[in-house]
Amino acid sequence: MKVNGNTRSIPRPFLKWAGGKSKVLKNLQQTMPKEFNRFFEPFCGGGALFFGLKPNEAYLSDNNRELIDCYSAVRDHLEELIESLGQYQYDKDMYYEVRARDPWSMSIVERSARMIYLNRTGFNGLYRVNKSGGFNVPFGRYTNPTICDQENLTACSKLLKTVDLKAVPFENVLQRAESGDFVYFDPPYIPLSDTASFTAYQSGGFGMSSQQKLLDVYTELSKKGVKCLLSNSDVPWMRENYRAFNIESIKVARMINSRADRRGAVGEVLVSNY
């Protein structure tokens, strides 16, 4: 499979995502298996590796239904989505009015346009919800942000035409991936400190019990002969519990801290079973 290492080529992620992998795409491509059958990404997020690889057969999933609906709208309702995005402007009052709307009272196209708009104009491109499931990211400060990148959305739609999209928990991959397939896990990371967590992508979060379940899934897939690669924080829990696998350290520039003086390179690990 040919790998495209140019992260500015299209298609590229149409959503900004906390912890997105565009900046470390080359690291992932160097670490991933040279050959595999089908590609699975159970925490698809912004989908940087998927868009970089452009695999022939892919299964993208996430427990965030709104996110998967957005991918589906780009794939299946491109023209209507672009038309809906045309109504939005980079305006603070509009942002908070749109943010306050109930996405589940909208059609899939309207809901997806809302998500893209809030993502492109909200603070740091975060997707964060409160305990009630309400989107609560504040208005961002940009200079004329691109709300509708029609050229990229069109290219993304074309690539997604053959992709299987499902809003399911990550453990669902156990039922689908087979020997020779490749699964890339990019879960919400284990916080580096008590105040560093940005894991509220859905109500309920992604705590250590979920991290343990992910370890169990990773281990079961490995026993089946599925090739697995996983990204996470470089913390003692990861090194201790994944010690049976290959662990590579990388440094990644992260910009999601609200204080500029606390942004910079942080340690991450890539865990592979091949």
C-alpha positions as protocol buffer text, in pm:
chain_id: "A"
residue {
  index: 1
  type: MET
  ca { x: 0 y: 0 z: 0 }
}
residue {
  index: 2
  type: LYS
  ca { x: 142 y: 339 z: -100 }
}
residue {
  index: 3
  type: VAL
  ca { x: 167 y: 593 z: 182 }
}
residue {
  index: 4
  type: ASN
  ca { x: 126 y: 965 z: 120 }
}
residue {
  index: 5
  type: GLY
  ca { x: 345 y: 1155 z: 367 }
}
residue {
  index: 6
  type: ASN
  ca { x: 238 y: 1505 z: 260 }
}
residue {
  index: 7
  type: THR
  ca { x: -7 y: 1617 z: 530 }
}
residue {
  index: 8
  type: ARG
  ca { x: -106 y: 1924 z: 325 }
}
residue {
  index: 9
  type: SER
  ca { x: -223 y: 1716 z: 32 }
}
residue {
  index: 10
  type: ILE
  ca { x: -591 y: 1642 z: 0 }
}
residue {
  index: 11
  type: PRO
  ca { x: -789 y: 1475 z: 123 }
}
residue {
  index: 12
  type: ARG
  ca { x: -679 y: 1570 z: 475 }
}
residue {
  index: 13
  type: PRO
  ca { x: -876 y: 1584 z: 803 }
}
residue {
  index: 14
  type: PHE
  ca { x: -1176 y: 1815 z: 772 }
}
residue {
  index: 15
  type: LEU
  ca { x: -1206 y: 1842 z: 1151 }
}
residue {
  index: 16
  type: LYS
  ca { x: -949 y: 1972 z: 1396 }
}
residue {
  index: 17
  type: TRP
  ca { x: -917 y: 1730 z: 1687 }
}
residue {
  index: 18
  type: ALA
  ca { x: -740 y: 1750 z: 2021 }
}
residue {
  index: 19
  type: GLY
  ca { x: -447 y: 1511 z: 1995 }
}
residue {
  index: 20
  type: GLY
  ca { x: -485 y: 1488 z: 1617 }
}
residue {
  index: 21
  type: LYS
  ca { x: -205 y: 1302 z: 1444 }
}
residue {
  index: 22
  type: SER
  ca { x: -119 y: 1524 z: 1146 }
}
residue {
  index: 23
  type: LYS
  ca { x: 203 y: 1641 z: 1316 }
}
residue {
  index: 24
  type: VAL
  ca { x: 322 y: 1285 z: 1383 }
}
residue {
  index: 25
  type: LEU
  ca { x: 199 y: 1122 z: 1064 }
}
residue {
  index: 26
  type: LYS
  ca { x: 552 y: 1037 z: 955 }
}
residue {
  index: 27
  type: ASN
  ca { x: 622 y: 870 z: 1291 }
}
residue {
  index: 28
  type: LEU
  ca { x: 309 y: 658 z: 1251 }
}
residue {
  index: 29
  type: GLN
  ca { x: 392 y: 566 z: 893 }
}
residue {
  index: 30
  type: GLN
  ca { x: 743 y: 461 z: 994 }
}
residue {
  index: 31
  type: THR
  ca { x: 611 y: 245 z: 1279 }
}
residue {
  index: 32
  type: MET
  ca { x: 307 y: 89 z: 1114 }
}
residue {
  index: 33
  type: PRO
  ca { x: 328 y: -256 z: 948 }
}
residue {
  index: 34
  type: LYS
  ca { x: 456 y: -264 z: 591 }
}
residue {
  index: 35
  type: GLU
  ca { x: 178 y: -495 z: 477 }
}
residue {
  index: 36
  type: PHE
  ca { x: -173 y: -557 z: 604 }
}
residue {
  index: 37
  type: ASN
  ca { x: -520 y: -642 z: 479 }
}
residue {
  index: 38
  type: ARG
  ca { x: -794 y: -413 z: 610 }
}
residue {
  index: 39
  type: PHE
  ca { x: -748 y: -91 z: 810 }
}
residue {
  index: 40
  type: PHE
  ca { x: -945 y: -27 z: 1132 }
}
residue {
  index: 41
  type: GLU
  ca { x: -950 y: 287 z: 1343 }
}
residue {
  index: 42
  type: PRO
  ca { x: -1182 y: 253 z: 1647 }
}
residue {
  index: 43
  type: PHE
  ca { x: -1114 y: 608 z: 1775 }
}
residue {
  index: 44
  type: CYS
  ca { x: -1126 y: 782 z: 1440 }
}
residue {
  index: 45
  type: GLY
  ca { x: -1123 y: 1144 z: 1564 }
}
residue {
  index: 46
  type: GLY
  ca { x: -983 y: 1365 z: 1289 }
}
residue {
  index: 47
  type: GLY
  ca { x: -866 y: 1058 z: 1094 }
}
residue {
  index: 48
  type: ALA
  ca { x: -517 y: 1186 z: 1008 }
}
residue {
  index: 49
  type: LEU
  ca { x: -368 y: 839 z: 956 }
}
residue {
  index: 50
  type: PHE
  ca { x: -666 y: 724 z: 748 }
}
residue {
  index: 51
  type: PHE
  ca { x: -644 y: 1029 z: 520 }
}
residue {
  index: 52
  type: GLY
  ca { x: -267 y: 989 z: 498 }
}
residue {
  index: 53
  type: LEU
  ca { x: -286 y: 620 z: 405 }
}
residue {
  index: 54
  type: LYS
  ca { x: -590 y: 632 z: 179 }
}
residue {
  index: 55
  type: PRO
  ca { x: -648 y: 258 z: 233 }
}
residue {
  index: 56
  type: ASN
  ca { x: -851 y: 54 z: -12 }
}
residue {
  index: 57
  type: GLU
  ca { x: -1065 y: -104 z: 260 }
}
residue {
  index: 58
  type: ALA
  ca { x: -1123 y: 78 z: 588 }
}
residue {
  index: 59
  type: TYR
  ca { x: -1350 y: 62 z: 891 }
}
residue {
  index: 60
  type: LEU
  ca { x: -1375 y: 384 z: 1091 }
}
residue {
  index: 61
  type: SER
  ca { x: -1566 y: 391 z: 1416 }
}
residue {
  index: 62
  type: ASP
  ca { x: -1605 y: 596 z: 1730 }
}
residue {
  index: 63
  type: ASN
  ca { x: -1837 y: 599 z: 2028 }
}
residue {
  index: 64
  type: ASN
  ca { x: -1914 y: 963 z: 1946 }
}
residue {
  index: 65
  type: ARG
  ca { x: -2225 y: 935 z: 1730 }
}
residue {
  index: 66
  type: GLU
  ca { x: -2218 y: 1302 z: 1631 }
}
residue {
  index: 67
  type: LEU
  ca { x: -1867 y: 1256 z: 1492 }
}
residue {
  index: 68
  type: ILE
  ca { x: -1960 y: 947 z: 1290 }
}
residue {
  index: 69
  type: ASP
  ca { x: -2271 y: 1123 z: 1160 }
}
residue {
  index: 70
  type: CYS
  ca { x: -2046 y: 1405 z: 1042 }
}
residue {
  index: 71
  type: TYR
  ca { x: -1826 y: 1161 z: 848 }
}
residue {
  index: 72
  type: SER
  ca { x: -2141 y: 1004 z: 703 }
}
residue {
  index: 73
  type: ALA
  ca { x: -2274 y: 1343 z: 595 }
}
residue {
  index: 74
  type: VAL
  ca { x: -1947 y: 1424 z: 418 }
}
residue {
  index: 75
  type: ARG
  ca { x: -1963 y: 1086 z: 244 }
}
residue {
  index: 76
  type: ASP
  ca { x: -2333 y: 1072 z: 156 }
}
residue {
  index: 77
  type: HIS
  ca { x: -2470 y: 1429 z: 155 }
}
residue {
  index: 78
  type: LEU
  ca { x: -2183 y: 1646 z: 32 }
}
residue {
  index: 79
  type: GLU
  ca { x: -2377 y: 1902 z: -172 }
}
residue {
  index: 80
  type: GLU
  ca { x: -2637 y: 1960 z: 99 }
}
residue {
  index: 81
  type: LEU
  ca { x: -2364 y: 1985 z: 363 }
}
residue {
  index: 82
  type: ILE
  ca { x: -2171 y: 2248 z: 166 }
}
residue {
  index: 83
  type: GLU
  ca { x: -2493 y: 2444 z: 114 }
}
residue {
  index: 84
  type: SER
  ca { x: -2571 y: 2429 z: 487 }
}
residue {
  index: 85
  type: LEU
  ca { x: -2221 y: 2544 z: 580 }
}
residue {
  index: 86
  type: GLY
  ca { x: -2271 y: 2849 z: 359 }
}
residue {
  index: 87
  type: GLN
  ca { x: -2509 y: 3002 z: 614 }
}
residue {
  index: 88
  type: TYR
  ca { x: -2242 y: 3031 z: 883 }
}
residue {
  index: 89
  type: GLN
  ca { x: -2012 y: 3324 z: 957 }
}
residue {
  index: 90
  type: TYR
  ca { x: -1721 y: 3376 z: 1193 }
}
residue {
  index: 91
  type: ASP
  ca { x: -1917 y: 3575 z: 1448 }
}
residue {
  index: 92
  type: LYS
  ca { x: -1917 y: 3545 z: 1826 }
}
residue {
  index: 93
  type: ASP
  ca { x: -2291 y: 3595 z: 1872 }
}
residue {
  index: 94
  type: MET
  ca { x: -2369 y: 3345 z: 1598 }
}
residue {
  index: 95
  type: TYR
  ca { x: -2125 y: 3096 z: 1750 }
}
residue {
  index: 96
  type: TYR
  ca { x: -2298 y: 3093 z: 2089 }
}
residue {
  index: 97
  type: GLU
  ca { x: -2644 y: 3087 z: 1932 }
}
residue {
  index: 98
  type: VAL
  ca { x: -2547 y: 2785 z: 1720 }
}
residue {
  index: 99
  type: ARG
  ca { x: -2372 y: 2618 z: 2013 }
}
residue {
  index: 100
  type: ALA
  ca { x: -2692 y: 2643 z: 2218 }
}
residue {
  index: 101
  type: ARG
  ca { x: -2899 y: 2455 z: 1959 }
}
residue {
  index: 102
  type: ASP
  ca { x: -2990 y: 2093 z: 2025 }
}
residue {
  index: 103
  type: PRO
  ca { x: -2803 y: 1893 z: 1759 }
}
residue {
  index: 104
  type: TRP
  ca { x: -3042 y: 1598 z: 1794 }
}
residue {
  index: 105
  type: SER
  ca { x: -3336 y: 1810 z: 1684 }
}
residue {
  index: 106
  type: MET
  ca { x: -3161 y: 1862 z: 1348 }
}
residue {
  index: 107
  type: SER
  ca { x: -3123 y: 1653 z: 1036 }
}
residue {
  index: 108
  type: ILE
  ca { x: -2792 y: 1472 z: 989 }
}
residue {
  index: 109
  type: VAL
  ca { x: -2681 y: 1741 z: 741 }
}
residue {
  index: 110
  type: GLU
  ca { x: -2773 y: 2033 z: 970 }
}
residue {
  index: 111
  type: ARG
  ca { x: -2614 y: 1860 z: 1270 }
}
residue {
  index: 112
  type: SER
  ca { x: -2294 y: 1791 z: 1079 }
}
residue {
  index: 113
  type: ALA
  ca { x: -2270 y: 2146 z: 943 }
}
residue {
  index: 114
  type: ARG
  ca { x: -2311 y: 2271 z: 1300 }
}
residue {
  index: 115
  type: MET
  ca { x: -2032 y: 2043 z: 1418 }
}
residue {
  index: 116
  type: ILE
  ca { x: -1792 y: 2155 z: 1145 }
}
residue {
  index: 117
  type: TYR
  ca { x: -1876 y: 2521 z: 1210 }
}
residue {
  index: 118
  type: LEU
  ca { x: -1820 y: 2494 z: 1586 }
}
residue {
  index: 119
  type: ASN
  ca { x: -1504 y: 2293 z: 1526 }
}
residue {
  index: 120
  type: ARG
  ca { x: -1356 y: 2548 z: 1286 }
}
residue {
  index: 121
  type: THR
  ca { x: -1442 y: 2852 z: 1499 }
}
residue {
  index: 122
  type: GLY
  ca { x: -1428 y: 2722 z: 1859 }
}
residue {
  index: 123
  type: PHE
  ca { x: -1128 y: 2742 z: 2092 }
}
residue {
  index: 124
  type: ASN
  ca { x: -836 y: 2532 z: 1962 }
}
residue {
  index: 125
  type: GLY
  ca { x: -1068 y: 2305 z: 1764 }
}
residue {
  index: 126
  type: LEU
  ca { x: -1168 y: 2119 z: 2077 }
}
residue {
  index: 127
  type: TYR
  ca { x: -1462 y: 1883 z: 2096 }
}
residue {
  index: 128
  type: ARG
  ca { x: -1565 y: 1876 z: 2460 }
}
residue {
  index: 129
  type: VAL
  ca { x: -1898 y: 1810 z: 2629 }
}
residue {
  index: 130
  type: ASN
  ca { x: -2026 y: 1848 z: 2982 }
}
residue {
  index: 131
  type: LYS
  ca { x: -2182 y: 1573 z: 3196 }
}
residue {
  index: 132
  type: SER
  ca { x: -2515 y: 1632 z: 3024 }
}
residue {
  index: 133
  type: GLY
  ca { x: -2359 y: 1585 z: 2683 }
}
residue {
  index: 134
  type: GLY
  ca { x: -2378 y: 1955 z: 2591 }
}
residue {
  index: 135
  type: PHE
  ca { x: -2100 y: 2102 z: 2377 }
}
residue {
  index: 136
  type: ASN
  ca { x: -1927 y: 2366 z: 2592 }
}
residue {
  index: 137
  type: VAL
  ca { x: -1617 y: 2488 z: 2405 }
}
residue {
  index: 138
  type: PRO
  ca { x: -1584 y: 2870 z: 2406 }
}
residue {
  index: 139
  type: PHE
  ca { x: -1552 y: 3090 z: 2097 }
}
residue {
  index: 140
  type: GLY
  ca { x: -1205 y: 3088 z: 1942 }
}
residue {
  index: 141
  type: ARG
  ca { x: -985 y: 3376 z: 1832 }
}
residue {
  index: 142
  type: TYR
  ca { x: -881 y: 3344 z: 1470 }
}
residue {
  index: 143
  type: THR
  ca { x: -818 y: 3560 z: 1167 }
}
residue {
  index: 144
  type: ASN
  ca { x: -1077 y: 3474 z: 902 }
}
residue {
  index: 145
  type: PRO
  ca { x: -1097 y: 3095 z: 962 }
}
residue {
  index: 146
  type: THR
  ca { x: -1205 y: 2866 z: 679 }
}
residue {
  index: 147
  type: ILE
  ca { x: -1546 y: 2731 z: 769 }
}
residue {
  index: 148
  type: CYS
  ca { x: -1615 y: 2545 z: 445 }
}
residue {
  index: 149
  type: ASP
  ca { x: -1315 y: 2401 z: 259 }
}
residue {
  index: 150
  type: GLN
  ca { x: -1514 y: 2278 z: -38 }
}
residue {
  index: 151
  type: GLU
  ca { x: -1215 y: 2133 z: -224 }
}
residue {
  index: 152
  type: ASN
  ca { x: -1104 y: 1923 z: 72 }
}
residue {
  index: 153
  type: LEU
  ca { x: -1456 y: 1815 z: 167 }
}
residue {
  index: 154
  type: THR
  ca { x: -1509 y: 1696 z: -190 }
}
residue {
  index: 155
  type: ALA
  ca { x: -1188 y: 1492 z: -179 }
}
residue {
  index: 156
  type: CYS
  ca { x: -1278 y: 1351 z: 163 }
}
residue {
  index: 157
  type: SER
  ca { x: -1623 y: 1252 z: 38 }
}
residue {
  index: 158
  type: LYS
  ca { x: -1470 y: 1062 z: -252 }
}
residue {
  index: 159
  type: LEU
  ca { x: -1227 y: 871 z: -28 }
}
residue {
  index: 160
  type: LEU
  ca { x: -1501 y: 788 z: 224 }
}
residue {
  index: 161
  type: LYS
  ca { x: -1731 y: 634 z: -39 }
}
residue {
  index: 162
  type: THR
  ca { x: -1606 y: 282 z: 29 }
}
residue {
  index: 163
  type: VAL
  ca { x: -1550 y: 322 z: 403 }
}
residue {
  index: 164
  type: ASP
  ca { x: -1761 y: 141 z: 662 }
}
residue {
  index: 165
  type: LEU
  ca { x: -1862 y: 393 z: 934 }
}
residue {
  index: 166
  type: LYS
  ca { x: -2013 y: 291 z: 1267 }
}
residue {
  index: 167
  type: ALA
  ca { x: -2089 y: 466 z: 1596 }
}
residue {
  index: 168
  type: VAL
  ca { x: -1987 y: 185 z: 1831 }
}
residue {
  index: 169
  type: PRO
  ca { x: -1758 y: 138 z: 2134 }
}
residue {
  index: 170
  type: PHE
  ca { x: -1394 y: 61 z: 2054 }
}
residue {
  index: 171
  type: GLU
  ca { x: -1423 y: -299 z: 2174 }
}
residue {
  index: 172
  type: ASN
  ca { x: -1648 y: -371 z: 1876 }
}
residue {
  index: 173
  type: VAL
  ca { x: -1330 y: -413 z: 1674 }
}
residue {
  index: 174
  type: LEU
  ca { x: -1284 y: -753 z: 1842 }
}
residue {
  index: 175
  type: GLN
  ca { x: -1582 y: -883 z: 1643 }
}
residue {
  index: 176
  type: ARG
  ca { x: -1457 y: -756 z: 1309 }
}
residue {
  index: 177
  type: ALA
  ca { x: -1077 y: -751 z: 1282 }
}
residue {
  index: 178
  type: GLU
  ca { x: -909 y: -1072 z: 1169 }
}
residue {
  index: 179
  type: SER
  ca { x: -555 y: -1202 z: 1138 }
}
residue {
  index: 180
  type: GLY
  ca { x: -354 y: -984 z: 900 }
}
residue {
  index: 181
  type: ASP
  ca { x: -568 y: -675 z: 950 }
}
residue {
  index: 182
  type: PHE
  ca { x: -423 y: -354 z: 1097 }
}
residue {
  index: 183
  type: VAL
  ca { x: -586 y: -166 z: 1387 }
}
residue {
  index: 184
  type: TYR
  ca { x: -469 y: 179 z: 1494 }
}
residue {
  index: 185
  type: PHE
  ca { x: -584 y: 289 z: 1840 }
}
residue {
  index: 186
  type: ASP
  ca { x: -573 y: 660 z: 1924 }
}
residue {
  index: 187
  type: PRO
  ca { x: -775 y: 680 z: 2247 }
}
residue {
  index: 188
  type: PRO
  ca { x: -818 y: 978 z: 2477 }
}
residue {
  index: 189
  type: TYR
  ca { x: -480 y: 993 z: 2647 }
}
residue {
  index: 190
  type: ILE
  ca { x: -396 y: 918 z: 3008 }
}
residue {
  index: 191
  type: PRO
  ca { x: -347 y: 1266 z: 3165 }
}
residue {
  index: 192
  type: LEU
  ca { x: 10 y: 1370 z: 3237 }
}
residue {
  index: 193
  type: SER
  ca { x: -115 y: 1554 z: 3546 }
}
residue {
  index: 194
  type: ASP
  ca { x: -435 y: 1605 z: 3743 }
}
residue {
  index: 195
  type: THR
  ca { x: -515 y: 1920 z: 3545 }
}
residue {
  index: 196
  type: ALA
  ca { x: -405 y: 1807 z: 3199 }
}
residue {
  index: 197
  type: SER
  ca { x: -705 y: 1597 z: 3098 }
}
residue {
  index: 198
  type: PHE
  ca { x: -898 y: 1671 z: 2777 }
}
residue {
  index: 199
  type: THR
  ca { x: -1083 y: 1340 z: 2759 }
}
residue {
  index: 200
  type: ALA
  ca { x: -1443 y: 1464 z: 2777 }
}
residue {
  index: 201
  type: TYR
  ca { x: -1528 y: 1380 z: 2415 }
}
residue {
  index: 202
  type: GLN
  ca { x: -1848 y: 1226 z: 2543 }
}
residue {
  index: 203
  type: SER
  ca { x: -2038 y: 1234 z: 2870 }
}
residue {
  index: 204
  type: GLY
  ca { x: -1873 y: 993 z: 3111 }
}
residue {
  index: 205
  type: GLY
  ca { x: -1522 y: 1056 z: 2983 }
}
residue {
  index: 206
  type: PHE
  ca { x: -1254 y: 793 z: 2933 }
}
residue {
  index: 207
  type: GLY
  ca { x: -1100 y: 694 z: 3266 }
}
residue {
  index: 208
  type: MET
  ca { x: -856 y: 429 z: 3378 }
}
residue {
  index: 209
  type: SER
  ca { x: -1118 y: 154 z: 3369 }
}
residue {
  index: 210
  type: SER
  ca { x: -1156 y: 230 z: 2997 }
}
residue {
  index: 211
  type: GLN
  ca { x: -778 y: 226 z: 2956 }
}
residue {
  index: 212
  type: GLN
  ca { x: -770 y: -120 z: 3118 }
}
residue {
  index: 213
  type: LYS
  ca { x: -1045 y: -242 z: 2886 }
}
residue {
  index: 214
  type: LEU
  ca { x: -844 y: -110 z: 2592 }
}
residue {
  index: 215
  type: LEU
  ca { x: -540 y: -305 z: 2711 }
}
residue {
  index: 216
  type: ASP
  ca { x: -754 y: -620 z: 2724 }
}
residue {
  index: 217
  type: VAL
  ca { x: -882 y: -559 z: 2370 }
}
residue {
  index: 218
  type: TYR
  ca { x: -529 y: -492 z: 2243 }
}
residue {
  index: 219
  type: THR
  ca { x: -409 y: -818 z: 2402 }
}
residue {
  index: 220
  type: GLU
  ca { x: -696 y: -1022 z: 2254 }
}
residue {
  index: 221
  type: LEU
  ca { x: -638 y: -882 z: 1906 }
}
residue {
  index: 222
  type: SER
  ca { x: -270 y: -965 z: 1935 }
}
residue {
  index: 223
  type: LYS
  ca { x: -355 y: -1326 z: 2014 }
}
residue {
  index: 224
  type: LYS
  ca { x: -569 y: -1336 z: 1697 }
}
residue {
  index: 225
  type: GLY
  ca { x: -280 y: -1221 z: 1479 }
}
residue {
  index: 226
  type: VAL
  ca { x: -419 y: -871 z: 1424 }
}
residue {
  index: 227
  type: LYS
  ca { x: -149 y: -607 z: 1380 }
}
residue {
  index: 228
  type: CYS
  ca { x: -200 y: -329 z: 1635 }
}
residue {
  index: 229
  type: LEU
  ca { x: -49 y: 15 z: 1685 }
}
residue {
  index: 230
  type: LEU
  ca { x: -151 y: 235 z: 1977 }
}
residue {
  index: 231
  type: SER
  ca { x: -71 y: 595 z: 2076 }
}
residue {
  index: 232
  type: ASN
  ca { x: -87 y: 725 z: 2432 }
}
residue {
  index: 233
  type: SER
  ca { x: 92 y: 935 z: 2692 }
}
residue {
  index: 234
  type: ASP
  ca { x: 439 y: 832 z: 2803 }
}
residue {
  index: 235
  type: VAL
  ca { x: 343 y: 752 z: 3161 }
}
residue {
  index: 236
  type: PRO
  ca { x: 451 y: 466 z: 3394 }
}
residue {
  index: 237
  type: TRP
  ca { x: 113 y: 289 z: 3365 }
}
residue {
  index: 238
  type: MET
  ca { x: 159 y: 251 z: 2989 }
}
residue {
  index: 239
  type: ARG
  ca { x: 515 y: 122 z: 3015 }
}
residue {
  index: 240
  type: GLU
  ca { x: 425 y: -125 z: 3287 }
}
residue {
  index: 241
  type: ASN
  ca { x: 106 y: -265 z: 3138 }
}
residue {
  index: 242
  type: TYR
  ca { x: 221 y: -279 z: 2774 }
}
residue {
  index: 243
  type: ARG
  ca { x: 569 y: -410 z: 2855 }
}
residue {
  index: 244
  type: ALA
  ca { x: 501 y: -732 z: 2656 }
}
residue {
  index: 245
  type: PHE
  ca { x: 486 y: -524 z: 2337 }
}
residue {
  index: 246
  type: ASN
  ca { x: 720 y: -290 z: 2150 }
}
residue {
  index: 247
  type: ILE
  ca { x: 724 y: 62 z: 2293 }
}
residue {
  index: 248
  type: GLU
  ca { x: 871 y: 359 z: 2105 }
}
residue {
  index: 249
  type: SER
  ca { x: 906 y: 706 z: 2259 }
}
residue {
  index: 250
  type: ILE
  ca { x: 833 y: 1021 z: 2060 }
}
residue {
  index: 251
  type: LYS
  ca { x: 807 y: 1393 z: 2141 }
}
residue {
  index: 252
  type: VAL
  ca { x: 503 y: 1577 z: 2012 }
}
residue {
  index: 253
  type: ALA
  ca { x: 421 y: 1948 z: 2011 }
}
residue {
  index: 254
  type: ARG
  ca { x: 82 y: 1997 z: 2173 }
}
residue {
  index: 255
  type: MET
  ca { x: -113 y: 2324 z: 2179 }
}
residue {
  index: 256
  type: ILE
  ca { x: -430 y: 2245 z: 2374 }
}
residue {
  index: 257
  type: ASN
  ca { x: -334 y: 2406 z: 2704 }
}
residue {
  index: 258
  type: SER
  ca { x: -520 y: 2732 z: 2764 }
}
residue {
  index: 259
  type: ARG
  ca { x: -193 y: 2890 z: 2882 }
}
residue {
  index: 260
  type: ALA
  ca { x: 62 y: 2947 z: 2607 }
}
residue {
  index: 261
  type: ASP
  ca { x: 356 y: 2907 z: 2847 }
}
residue {
  index: 262
  type: ARG
  ca { x: 247 y: 2551 z: 2922 }
}
residue {
  index: 263
  type: ARG
  ca { x: 234 y: 2438 z: 2562 }
}
residue {
  index: 264
  type: GLY
  ca { x: 520 y: 2253 z: 2396 }
}
residue {
  index: 265
  type: ALA
  ca { x: 668 y: 1910 z: 2334 }
}
residue {
  index: 266
  type: VAL
  ca { x: 529 y: 1628 z: 2544 }
}
residue {
  index: 267
  type: GLY
  ca { x: 625 y: 1263 z: 2566 }
}
residue {
  index: 268
  type: GLU
  ca { x: 411 y: 1001 z: 2393 }
}
residue {
  index: 269
  type: VAL
  ca { x: 450 y: 632 z: 2321 }
}
residue {
  index: 270
  type: LEU
  ca { x: 373 y: 421 z: 2017 }
}
residue {
  index: 271
  type: VAL
  ca { x: 296 y: 61 z: 2113 }
}
residue {
  index: 272
  type: SER
  ca { x: 312 y: -208 z: 1844 }
}
residue {
  index: 273
  type: ASN
  ca { x: 270 y: -587 z: 1853 }
}
residue {
  index: 274
  type: TYR
  ca { x: 469 y: -672 z: 1539 }
}
